[in-house]
Amino acid sequence: YNTAAKLFNHHGINITRSLVGNYTTALDMAGASITLCLLDDEIKQHWDSPVHTAALRWGV
């Protein structure tokens, strides 16, 4: 994460929200994934809303 964050910051990309860890894994598969999106006020409101699922929980 730190290496990617430094690279993004160097290119003027501001990371405002991040999830780091094992969230949706497949058996015997290794690797990493980075997903980027433009975060406007509406998307940020949805992102910050409470979540309660088998894989993710926050704000509940």
CHARMM-style PDB file with segment names, atoms N, HN, CA, C and O in Angstrom:
ATOM      1  N   TYR     1       0.819  -1.188   0.000  1.00  0.00      PROA
ATOM      2  CA  TYR     1       0.000   0.000   0.000  1.00  0.00      PROA
ATOM      3  C   TYR     1       0.865   1.255   0.000  1.00  0.00      PROA
ATOM      4  O   TYR     1       0.620   2.177  -0.778  1.00  0.00      PROA
ATOM      5  N   ASN     2       1.868   1.297   0.862  1.00  0.00      PROA
ATOM      6  HN  ASN     2       2.066   0.548   1.494  1.00  0.00      PROA
ATOM      7  CA  ASN     2       2.681   2.511   0.974  1.00  0.00      PROA
ATOM      8  C   ASN     2       3.372   2.872  -0.333  1.00  0.00      PROA
ATOM      9  O   ASN     2       3.430   4.045  -0.702  1.00  0.00      PROA
ATOM     10  N   THR     3       3.892   1.877  -1.032  1.00  0.00      PROA
ATOM     11  HN  THR     3       3.845   0.924  -0.732  1.00  0.00      PROA
ATOM     12  CA  THR     3       4.565   2.139  -2.303  1.00  0.00      PROA
ATOM     13  C   THR     3       3.582   2.682  -3.326  1.00  0.00      PROA
ATOM     14  O   THR     3       3.879   3.648  -4.029  1.00  0.00      PROA
ATOM     15  N   ALA     4       2.408   2.062  -3.410  1.00  0.00      PROA
ATOM     16  HN  ALA     4       2.166   1.278  -2.839  1.00  0.00      PROA
ATOM     17  CA  ALA     4       1.391   2.535  -4.350  1.00  0.00      PROA
ATOM     18  C   ALA     4       0.919   3.935  -3.976  1.00  0.00      PROA
ATOM     19  O   ALA     4       0.743   4.779  -4.855  1.00  0.00      PROA
ATOM     20  N   ALA     5       0.710   4.196  -2.687  1.00  0.00      PROA
ATOM     21  HN  ALA     5       0.852   3.511  -1.973  1.00  0.00      PROA
ATOM     22  CA  ALA     5       0.256   5.516  -2.239  1.00  0.00      PROA
ATOM     23  C   ALA     5       1.275   6.595  -2.597  1.00  0.00      PROA
ATOM     24  O   ALA     5       0.897   7.680  -3.037  1.00  0.00      PROA
ATOM     25  N   LYS     6       2.554   6.309  -2.414  1.00  0.00      PROA
ATOM     26  HN  LYS     6       2.861   5.427  -2.056  1.00  0.00      PROA
ATOM     27  CA  LYS     6       3.593   7.278  -2.775  1.00  0.00      PROA
ATOM     28  C   LYS     6       3.586   7.551  -4.274  1.00  0.00      PROA
ATOM     29  O   LYS     6       3.736   8.696  -4.698  1.00  0.00      PROA
ATOM     30  N   LEU     7       3.413   6.510  -5.072  1.00  0.00      PROA
ATOM     31  HN  LEU     7       3.291   5.579  -4.728  1.00  0.00      PROA
ATOM     32  CA  LEU     7       3.365   6.668  -6.527  1.00  0.00      PROA
ATOM     33  C   LEU     7       2.170   7.523  -6.939  1.00  0.00      PROA
ATOM     34  O   LEU     7       2.308   8.436  -7.752  1.00  0.00      PROA
ATOM     35  N   PHE     8       0.999   7.228  -6.379  1.00  0.00      PROA
ATOM     36  HN  PHE     8       0.886   6.486  -5.718  1.00  0.00      PROA
ATOM     37  CA  PHE     8      -0.189   8.016  -6.707  1.00  0.00      PROA
ATOM     38  C   PHE     8      -0.012   9.466  -6.290  1.00  0.00      PROA
ATOM     39  O   PHE     8      -0.324  10.376  -7.058  1.00  0.00      PROA
ATOM     40  N   ASN     9       0.486   9.691  -5.076  1.00  0.00      PROA
ATOM     41  HN  ASN     9       0.739   8.952  -4.452  1.00  0.00      PROA
ATOM     42  CA  ASN     9       0.701  11.059  -4.597  1.00  0.00      PROA
ATOM     43  C   ASN     9       1.687  11.808  -5.484  1.00  0.00      PROA
ATOM     44  O   ASN     9       1.507  12.997  -5.750  1.00  0.00      PROA
ATOM     45  N   HSD    10       2.724  11.121  -5.940  1.00  0.00      PROA
ATOM     46  HN  HSD    10       2.870  10.156  -5.724  1.00  0.00      PROA
ATOM     47  CA  HSD    10       3.711  11.729  -6.836  1.00  0.00      PROA
ATOM     48  C   HSD    10       3.050  12.224  -8.119  1.00  0.00      PROA
ATOM     49  O   HSD    10       3.465  13.233  -8.689  1.00  0.00      PROA
ATOM     50  N   HSD    11       2.021  11.511  -8.567  1.00  0.00      PROA
ATOM     51  HN  HSD    11       1.684  10.691  -8.104  1.00  0.00      PROA
ATOM     52  CA  HSD    11       1.311  11.876  -9.795  1.00  0.00      PROA
ATOM     53  C   HSD    11       0.073  12.727  -9.525  1.00  0.00      PROA
ATOM     54  O   HSD    11      -0.749  12.926 -10.420  1.00  0.00      PROA
ATOM     55  N   GLY    12      -0.065  13.227  -8.306  1.00  0.00      PROA
ATOM     56  HN  GLY    12       0.603  13.065  -7.579  1.00  0.00      PROA
ATOM     57  CA  GLY    12      -1.166  14.136  -7.989  1.00  0.00      PROA
ATOM     58  C   GLY    12      -2.493  13.463  -7.719  1.00  0.00      PROA
ATOM     59  O   GLY    12      -3.534  14.121  -7.735  1.00  0.00      PROA
ATOM     60  N   ILE    13      -2.476  12.158  -7.472  1.00  0.00      PROA
ATOM     61  HN  ILE    13      -1.631  11.624  -7.459  1.00  0.00      PROA
ATOM     62  CA  ILE    13      -3.703  11.423  -7.163  1.00  0.00      PROA
ATOM     63  C   ILE    13      -3.834  11.340  -5.651  1.00  0.00      PROA
ATOM     64  O   ILE    13      -2.972  10.772  -4.980  1.00  0.00      PROA
ATOM     65  N   ASN    14      -4.909  11.905  -5.114  1.00  0.00      PROA
ATOM     66  HN  ASN    14      -5.609  12.366  -5.659  1.00  0.00      PROA
ATOM     67  CA  ASN    14      -5.132  11.961  -3.675  1.00  0.00      PROA
ATOM     68  C   ASN    14      -5.977  10.768  -3.233  1.00  0.00      PROA
ATOM     69  O   ASN    14      -7.097  10.596  -3.716  1.00  0.00      PROA
ATOM     70  N   ILE    15      -5.465   9.953  -2.335  1.00  0.00      PROA
ATOM     71  HN  ILE    15      -4.556  10.092  -1.943  1.00  0.00      PROA
ATOM     72  CA  ILE    15      -6.210   8.815  -1.800  1.00  0.00      PROA
ATOM     73  C   ILE    15      -7.022   9.305  -0.607  1.00  0.00      PROA
ATOM     74  O   ILE    15      -6.456   9.712   0.408  1.00  0.00      PROA
ATOM     75  N   THR    16      -8.352   9.267  -0.728  1.00  0.00      PROA
ATOM     76  HN  THR    16      -8.812   8.937  -1.552  1.00  0.00      PROA
ATOM     77  CA  THR    16      -9.206   9.736   0.366  1.00  0.00      PROA
ATOM     78  C   THR    16      -9.838   8.598   1.144  1.00  0.00      PROA
ATOM     79  O   THR    16     -10.197   8.782   2.307  1.00  0.00      PROA
ATOM     80  N   ARG    17      -9.984   7.438   0.544  1.00  0.00      PROA
ATOM     81  HN  ARG    17      -9.693   7.289  -0.401  1.00  0.00      PROA
ATOM     82  CA  ARG    17     -10.523   6.265   1.223  1.00  0.00      PROA
ATOM     83  C   ARG    17      -9.738   5.050   0.732  1.00  0.00      PROA
ATOM     84  O   ARG    17      -9.355   4.991  -0.437  1.00  0.00      PROA
ATOM     85  N   SER    18      -9.498   4.091   1.606  1.00  0.00      PROA
ATOM     86  HN  SER    18      -9.808   4.139   2.556  1.00  0.00      PROA
ATOM     87  CA  SER    18      -8.793   2.876   1.184  1.00  0.00      PROA
ATOM     88  C   SER    18      -9.214   1.701   2.051  1.00  0.00      PROA
ATOM     89  O   SER    18      -9.575   1.860   3.217  1.00  0.00      PROA
ATOM     90  N   LEU    19      -9.158   0.533   1.461  1.00  0.00      PROA
ATOM     91  HN  LEU    19      -8.864   0.403   0.514  1.00  0.00      PROA
ATOM     92  CA  LEU    19      -9.347  -0.728   2.176  1.00  0.00      PROA
ATOM     93  C   LEU    19      -8.120  -1.579   1.878  1.00  0.00      PROA
ATOM     94  O   LEU    19      -7.773  -1.786   0.715  1.00  0.00      PROA
ATOM     95  N   VAL    20      -7.474  -2.065   2.907  1.00  0.00      PROA
ATOM     96  HN  VAL    20      -7.756  -1.897   3.852  1.00  0.00      PROA
ATOM     97  CA  VAL    20      -6.292  -2.902   2.736  1.00  0.00      PROA
ATOM     98  C   VAL    20      -6.517  -4.179   3.529  1.00  0.00      PROA
ATOM     99  O   VAL    20      -6.790  -4.125   4.728  1.00  0.00      PROA
ATOM    100  N   GLY    21      -6.403  -5.326   2.870  1.00  0.00      PROA
ATOM    101  HN  GLY    21      -6.181  -5.369   1.896  1.00  0.00      PROA
ATOM    102  CA  GLY    21      -6.573  -6.589   3.569  1.00  0.00      PROA
ATOM    103  C   GLY    21      -7.158  -7.650   2.663  1.00  0.00      PROA
ATOM    104  O   GLY    21      -7.265  -7.457   1.452  1.00  0.00      PROA
ATOM    105  N   ASN    22      -7.536  -8.769   3.252  1.00  0.00      PROA
ATOM    106  HN  ASN    22      -7.449  -8.925   4.236  1.00  0.00      PROA
ATOM    107  CA  ASN    22      -8.167  -9.869   2.515  1.00  0.00      PROA
ATOM    108  C   ASN    22      -9.675  -9.688   2.591  1.00  0.00      PROA
ATOM    109  O   ASN    22     -10.263  -9.820   3.664  1.00  0.00      PROA
ATOM    110  N   TYR    23     -10.294  -9.392   1.481  1.00  0.00      PROA
ATOM    111  HN  TYR    23      -9.816  -9.285   0.609  1.00  0.00      PROA
ATOM    112  CA  TYR    23     -11.734  -9.158   1.479  1.00  0.00      PROA
ATOM    113  C   TYR    23     -12.483 -10.221   0.688  1.00  0.00      PROA
ATOM    114  O   TYR    23     -13.364 -10.884   1.234  1.00  0.00      PROA
ATOM    115  N   THR    24     -12.157 -10.392  -0.555  1.00  0.00      PROA
ATOM    116  HN  THR    24     -11.440  -9.853  -0.998  1.00  0.00      PROA
ATOM    117  CA  THR    24     -12.779 -11.434  -1.359  1.00  0.00      PROA
ATOM    118  C   THR    24     -11.645 -12.235  -1.969  1.00  0.00      PROA
ATOM    119  O   THR    24     -11.031 -11.822  -2.953  1.00  0.00      PROA
ATOM    120  N   THR    25     -11.380 -13.363  -1.382  1.00  0.00      PROA
ATOM    121  HN  THR    25     -11.878 -13.699  -0.582  1.00  0.00      PROA
ATOM    122  CA  THR    25     -10.257 -14.167  -1.855  1.00  0.00      PROA
ATOM    123  C   THR    25     -10.769 -15.445  -2.498  1.00  0.00      PROA
ATOM    124  O   THR    25     -11.883 -15.893  -2.229  1.00  0.00      PROA
ATOM    125  N   ALA    26      -9.942 -16.016  -3.342  1.00  0.00      PROA
ATOM    126  HN  ALA    26      -9.037 -15.651  -3.561  1.00  0.00      PROA
ATOM    127  CA  ALA    26     -10.257 -17.288  -3.973  1.00  0.00      PROA
ATOM    128  C   ALA    26      -9.222 -18.306  -3.513  1.00  0.00      PROA
ATOM    129  O   ALA    26      -8.073 -17.955  -3.241  1.00  0.00      PROA
ATOM    130  N   LEU    27      -9.621 -19.526  -3.431  1.00  0.00      PROA
ATOM    131  HN  LEU    27     -10.554 -19.810  -3.652  1.00  0.00      PROA
ATOM    132  CA  LEU    27      -8.749 -20.593  -2.965  1.00  0.00      PROA
ATOM    133  C   LEU    27      -7.507 -20.702  -3.848  1.00  0.00      PROA
ATOM    134  O   LEU    27      -7.615 -20.763  -5.073  1.00  0.00      PROA
ATOM    135  N   ASP    28      -6.339 -20.725  -3.231  1.00  0.00      PROA
ATOM    136  HN  ASP    28      -6.251 -20.676  -2.236  1.00  0.00      PROA
ATOM    137  CA  ASP    28      -5.056 -20.914  -3.918  1.00  0.00      PROA
ATOM    138  C   ASP    28      -4.747 -19.843  -4.963  1.00  0.00      PROA
ATOM    139  O   ASP    28      -4.034 -20.115  -5.929  1.00  0.00      PROA
ATOM    140  N   MET    29      -5.265 -18.651  -4.784  1.00  0.00      PROA
ATOM    141  HN  MET    29      -5.844 -18.431  -4.000  1.00  0.00      PROA
ATOM    142  CA  MET    29      -4.941 -17.568  -5.710  1.00  0.00      PROA
ATOM    143  C   MET    29      -4.220 -16.466  -4.945  1.00  0.00      PROA
ATOM    144  O   MET    29      -4.662 -16.040  -3.878  1.00  0.00      PROA
ATOM    145  N   ALA    30      -3.124 -16.019  -5.498  1.00  0.00      PROA
ATOM    146  HN  ALA    30      -2.765 -16.365  -6.365  1.00  0.00      PROA
ATOM    147  CA  ALA    30      -2.366 -14.926  -4.893  1.00  0.00      PROA
ATOM    148  C   ALA    30      -2.420 -13.725  -5.826  1.00  0.00      PROA
ATOM    149  O   ALA    30      -2.645 -13.869  -7.028  1.00  0.00      PROA
ATOM    150  N   GLY    31      -2.215 -12.559  -5.273  1.00  0.00      PROA
ATOM    151  HN  GLY    31      -2.032 -12.442  -4.297  1.00  0.00      PROA
ATOM    152  CA  GLY    31      -2.175 -11.376  -6.111  1.00  0.00      PROA
ATOM    153  C   GLY    31      -2.692 -10.165  -5.378  1.00  0.00      PROA
ATOM    154  O   GLY    31      -2.908 -10.192  -4.166  1.00  0.00      PROA
ATOM    155  N   ALA    32      -2.885  -9.111  -6.126  1.00  0.00      PROA
ATOM    156  HN  ALA    32      -2.710  -9.090  -7.110  1.00  0.00      PROA
ATOM    157  CA  ALA    32      -3.353  -7.849  -5.562  1.00  0.00      PROA
ATOM    158  C   ALA    32      -4.262  -7.165  -6.566  1.00  0.00      PROA
ATOM    159  O   ALA    32      -4.242  -7.473  -7.758  1.00  0.00      PROA
ATOM    160  N   SER    33      -5.048  -6.243  -6.072  1.00  0.00      PROA
ATOM    161  HN  SER    33      -5.064  -5.993  -5.104  1.00  0.00      PROA
ATOM    162  CA  SER    33      -5.955  -5.488  -6.927  1.00  0.00      PROA
ATOM    163  C   SER    33      -5.995  -4.049  -6.446  1.00  0.00      PROA
ATOM    164  O   SER    33      -6.038  -3.790  -5.243  1.00  0.00      PROA
ATOM    165  N   ILE    34      -5.980  -3.124  -7.377  1.00  0.00      PROA
ATOM    166  HN  ILE    34      -5.945  -3.334  -8.354  1.00  0.00      PROA
ATOM    167  CA  ILE    34      -6.144  -1.706  -7.068  1.00  0.00      PROA
ATOM    168  C   ILE    34      -7.294  -1.191  -7.913  1.00  0.00      PROA
ATOM    169  O   ILE    34      -7.293  -1.341  -9.135  1.00  0.00      PROA
ATOM    170  N   THR    35      -8.267  -0.587  -7.266  1.00  0.00      PROA
ATOM    171  HN  THR    35      -8.268  -0.464  -6.273  1.00  0.00      PROA
ATOM    172  CA  THR    35      -9.402   0.007  -7.960  1.00  0.00      PROA
ATOM    173  C   THR    35      -9.433   1.492  -7.638  1.00  0.00      PROA
ATOM    174  O   THR    35      -9.364   1.884  -6.473  1.00  0.00      PROA
ATOM    175  N   LEU    36      -9.537   2.314  -8.668  1.00  0.00      PROA
ATOM    176  HN  LEU    36      -9.593   1.996  -9.614  1.00  0.00      PROA
ATOM    177  CA  LEU    36      -9.584   3.761  -8.496  1.00  0.00      PROA
ATOM    178  C   LEU    36     -10.897   4.297  -9.039  1.00  0.00      PROA
ATOM    179  O   LEU    36     -11.427   3.770 -10.016  1.00  0.00      PROA
ATOM    180  N   CYS    37     -11.423   5.338  -8.416  1.00  0.00      PROA
ATOM    181  HN  CYS    37     -10.992   5.766  -7.622  1.00  0.00      PROA
ATOM    182  CA  CYS    37     -12.594   6.016  -8.964  1.00  0.00      PROA
ATOM    183  C   CYS    37     -12.552   7.482  -8.563  1.00  0.00      PROA
ATOM    184  O   CYS    37     -11.941   7.848  -7.559  1.00  0.00      PROA
ATOM    185  N   LEU    38     -13.206   8.312  -9.358  1.00  0.00      PROA
ATOM    186  HN  LEU    38     -13.702   8.015 -10.174  1.00  0.00      PROA
ATOM    187  CA  LEU    38     -13.350   9.715  -9.002  1.00  0.00      PROA
ATOM    188  C   LEU    38     -14.393   9.800  -7.907  1.00  0.00      PROA
ATOM    189  O   LEU    38     -15.507   9.304  -8.072  1.00  0.00      PROA
ATOM    190  N   LEU    39     -14.050  10.417  -6.802  1.00  0.00      PROA
ATOM    191  HN  LEU    39     -13.145  10.820  -6.668  1.00  0.00      PROA
ATOM    192  CA  LEU    39     -14.913  10.436  -5.625  1.00  0.00      PROA
ATOM    193  C   LEU    39     -15.581  11.802  -5.501  1.00  0.00      PROA
ATOM    194  O   LEU    39     -14.983  12.755  -5.003  1.00  0.00      PROA
ATOM    195  N   ASP    40     -16.838  11.885  -5.964  1.00  0.00      PROA
ATOM    196  HN  ASP    40     -17.325  11.111  -6.369  1.00  0.00      PROA
ATOM    197  CA  ASP    40     -17.592  13.122  -5.766  1.00  0.00      PROA
ATOM    198  C   ASP    40     -18.364  13.025  -4.452  1.00  0.00      PROA
ATOM    199  O   ASP    40     -18.311  11.998  -3.774  1.00  0.00      PROA
ATOM    200  N   ASP    41     -19.077  14.084  -4.094  1.00  0.00      PROA
ATOM    201  HN  ASP    41     -19.119  14.918  -4.644  1.00  0.00      PROA
ATOM    202  CA  ASP    41     -19.779  14.107  -2.803  1.00  0.00      PROA
ATOM    203  C   ASP    41     -20.811  12.999  -2.673  1.00  0.00      PROA
ATOM    204  O   ASP    41     -20.973  12.433  -1.592  1.00  0.00      PROA
ATOM    205  N   GLU    42     -21.520  12.674  -3.767  1.00  0.00      PROA
ATOM    206  HN  GLU    42     -21.388  13.134  -4.646  1.00  0.00      PROA
ATOM    207  CA  GLU    42     -22.544  11.625  -3.704  1.00  0.00      PROA
ATOM    208  C   GLU    42     -21.912  10.257  -3.459  1.00  0.00      PROA
ATOM    209  O   GLU    42     -22.376   9.499  -2.607  1.00  0.00      PROA
ATOM    210  N   ILE    43     -20.859   9.945  -4.200  1.00  0.00      PROA
ATOM    211  HN  ILE    43     -20.482  10.560  -4.891  1.00  0.00      PROA
ATOM    212  CA  ILE    43     -20.198   8.649  -4.017  1.00  0.00      PROA
ATOM    213  C   ILE    43     -19.581   8.569  -2.629  1.00  0.00      PROA
ATOM    214  O   ILE    43     -19.630   7.513  -1.996  1.00  0.00      PROA
ATOM    215  N   LYS    44     -18.997   9.668  -2.139  1.00  0.00      PROA
ATOM    216  HN  LYS    44     -18.957  10.525  -2.652  1.00  0.00      PROA
ATOM    217  CA  LYS    44     -18.405   9.674  -0.798  1.00  0.00      PROA
ATOM    218  C   LYS    44     -19.472   9.419   0.267  1.00  0.00      PROA
ATOM    219  O   LYS    44     -19.217   8.724   1.250  1.00  0.00      PROA
ATOM    220  N   GLN    45     -20.666   9.980   0.072  1.00  0.00      PROA
ATOM    221  HN  GLN    45     -20.873  10.545  -0.727  1.00  0.00      PROA
ATOM    222  CA  GLN    45     -21.764   9.752   1.020  1.00  0.00      PROA
ATOM    223  C   GLN    45     -22.137   8.273   1.062  1.00  0.00      PROA
ATOM    224  O   GLN    45     -22.345   7.716   2.140  1.00  0.00      PROA
ATOM    225  N   HSD    46     -22.222   7.634  -0.102  1.00  0.00      PROA
ATOM    226  HN  HSD    46     -22.053   8.086  -0.978  1.00  0.00      PROA
ATOM    227  CA  HSD    46     -22.531   6.199  -0.148  1.00  0.00      PROA
ATOM    228  C   HSD    46     -21.400   5.387   0.482  1.00  0.00      PROA
ATOM    229  O   HSD    46     -21.655   4.455   1.246  1.00  0.00      PROA
ATOM    230  N   TRP    47     -20.156   5.738   0.164  1.00  0.00      PROA
ATOM    231  HN  TRP    47     -19.949   6.494  -0.456  1.00  0.00      PROA
ATOM    232  CA  TRP    47     -18.998   5.019   0.706  1.00  0.00      PROA
ATOM    233  C   TRP    47     -18.980   5.073   2.228  1.00  0.00      PROA
ATOM    234  O   TRP    47     -18.664   4.082   2.887  1.00  0.00      PROA
ATOM    235  N   ASP    48     -19.320   6.230   2.782  1.00  0.00      PROA
ATOM    236  HN  ASP    48     -19.576   7.035   2.247  1.00  0.00      PROA
ATOM    237  CA  ASP    48     -19.264   6.422   4.229  1.00  0.00      PROA
ATOM    238  C   ASP    48     -20.510   5.924   4.963  1.00  0.00      PROA
ATOM    239  O   ASP    48     -20.563   5.984   6.192  1.00  0.00      PROA
ATOM    240  N   SER    49     -21.500   5.441   4.239  1.00  0.00      PROA
ATOM    241  HN  SER    49     -21.457   5.392   3.242  1.00  0.00      PROA
ATOM    242  CA  SER    49     -22.717   4.916   4.869  1.00  0.00      PROA
ATOM    243  C   SER    49     -22.408   3.617   5.609  1.00  0.00      PROA
ATOM    244  O   SER    49     -21.471   2.904   5.249  1.00  0.00      PROA
ATOM    245  N   PRO    50     -23.193   3.306   6.644  1.00  0.00      PROA
ATOM    246  CA  PRO    50     -22.982   2.051   7.375  1.00  0.00      PROA
ATOM    247  C   PRO    50     -23.106   0.826   6.463  1.00  0.00      PROA
ATOM    248  O   PRO    50     -23.942   0.784   5.560  1.00  0.00      PROA
ATOM    249  N   VAL    51     -22.262  -0.152   6.722  1.00  0.00      PROA
ATOM    250  HN  VAL    51     -21.583  -0.117   7.456  1.00  0.00      PROA
ATOM    251  CA  VAL    51     -22.236  -1.391   5.937  1.00  0.00      PROA
ATOM    252  C   VAL    51     -22.222  -2.561   6.910  1.00  0.00      PROA
ATOM    253  O   VAL    51     -21.473  -2.555   7.887  1.00  0.00      PROA
ATOM    254  N   HSD    52     -23.049  -3.564   6.641  1.00  0.00      PROA
ATOM    255  HN  HSD    52     -23.657  -3.569   5.847  1.00  0.00      PROA
ATOM    256  CA  HSD    52     -23.049  -4.772   7.462  1.00  0.00      PROA
ATOM    257  C   HSD    52     -23.307  -5.965   6.548  1.00  0.00      PROA
ATOM    258  O   HSD    52     -24.453  -6.336   6.294  1.00  0.00      PROA
ATOM    259  N   THR    53     -22.216  -6.559   6.057  1.00  0.00      PROA
ATOM    260  HN  THR    53     -21.285  -6.258   6.263  1.00  0.00      PROA
ATOM    261  CA  THR    53     -22.298  -7.746   5.211  1.00  0.00      PROA
ATOM    262  C   THR    53     -21.352  -8.801   5.778  1.00  0.00      PROA
ATOM    263  O   THR    53     -20.652  -8.556   6.761  1.00  0.00      PROA
ATOM    264  N   ALA    54     -21.338  -9.962   5.158  1.00  0.00      PROA
ATOM    265  HN  ALA    54     -21.906 -10.161   4.360  1.00  0.00      PROA
ATOM    266  CA  ALA    54     -20.426 -11.015   5.607  1.00  0.00      PROA
ATOM    267  C   ALA    54     -18.962 -10.598   5.428  1.00  0.00      PROA
ATOM    268  O   ALA    54     -18.102 -11.009   6.208  1.00  0.00      PROA
ATOM    269  N   ALA    55     -18.677  -9.786   4.408  1.00  0.00      PROA
ATOM    270  HN  ALA    55     -19.376  -9.453   3.774  1.00  0.00      PROA
ATOM    271  CA  ALA    55     -17.293  -9.419   4.113  1.00  0.00      PROA
ATOM    272  C   ALA    55     -16.877  -8.071   4.694  1.00  0.00      PROA
ATOM    273  O   ALA    55     -15.706  -7.879   5.021  1.00  0.00      PROA
ATOM    274  N   LEU    56     -17.812  -7.140   4.827  1.00  0.00      PROA
ATOM    275  HN  LEU    56     -18.763  -7.296   4.561  1.00  0.00      PROA
ATOM    276  CA  LEU    56     -17.474  -5.782   5.265  1.00  0.00      PROA
ATOM    277  C   LEU    56     -18.421  -5.312   6.350  1.00  0.00      PROA
ATOM    278  O   LEU    56     -19.622  -5.580   6.310  1.00  0.00      PROA
ATOM    279  N   ARG    57     -17.856  -4.601   7.325  1.00  0.00      PROA
ATOM    280  HN  ARG    57     -16.880  -4.384   7.357  1.00  0.00      PROA
ATOM    281  CA  ARG    57     -18.681  -3.997   8.381  1.00  0.00      PROA
ATOM    282  C   ARG    57     -18.016  -2.721   8.846  1.00  0.00      PROA
ATOM    283  O   ARG    57     -16.856  -2.732   9.259  1.00  0.00      PROA
ATOM    284  N   TRP    58     -18.750  -1.612   8.778  1.00  0.00      PROA
ATOM    285  HN  TRP    58     -19.692  -1.603   8.442  1.00  0.00      PROA
ATOM    286  CA  TRP    58     -18.297  -0.381   9.422  1.00  0.00      PROA
ATOM    287  C   TRP    58     -19.476   0.554   9.607  1.00  0.00      PROA
ATOM    288  O   TRP    58     -20.462   0.492   8.872  1.00  0.00      PROA
ATOM    289  N   GLY    59     -19.361   1.412  10.588  1.00  0.00      PROA
ATOM    290  HN  GLY    59     -18.561   1.463  11.185  1.00  0.00      PROA
ATOM    291  CA  GLY    59     -20.381   2.416  10.846  1.00  0.00      PROA
ATOM    292  C   GLY    59     -21.703   1.882  11.364  1.00  0.00      PROA
ATOM    293  O   GLY    59     -22.691   2.616  11.411  1.00  0.00      PROA
ATOM    294  N   VAL    60     -21.736   0.614  11.752  1.00  0.00      PROA
ATOM    295  HN  VAL    60     -20.933   0.018  11.714  1.00  0.00      PROA
ATOM    296  CA  VAL    60     -22.993   0.006  12.207  1.00  0.00      PROA
ATOM    297  C   VAL    60     -23.082   0.118  13.708  1.00  0.00      PROA
ATOM    298  OT1 VAL    60     -24.062  -0.331  14.303  1.00  0.00      PROA
TER     299      VAL     60
END
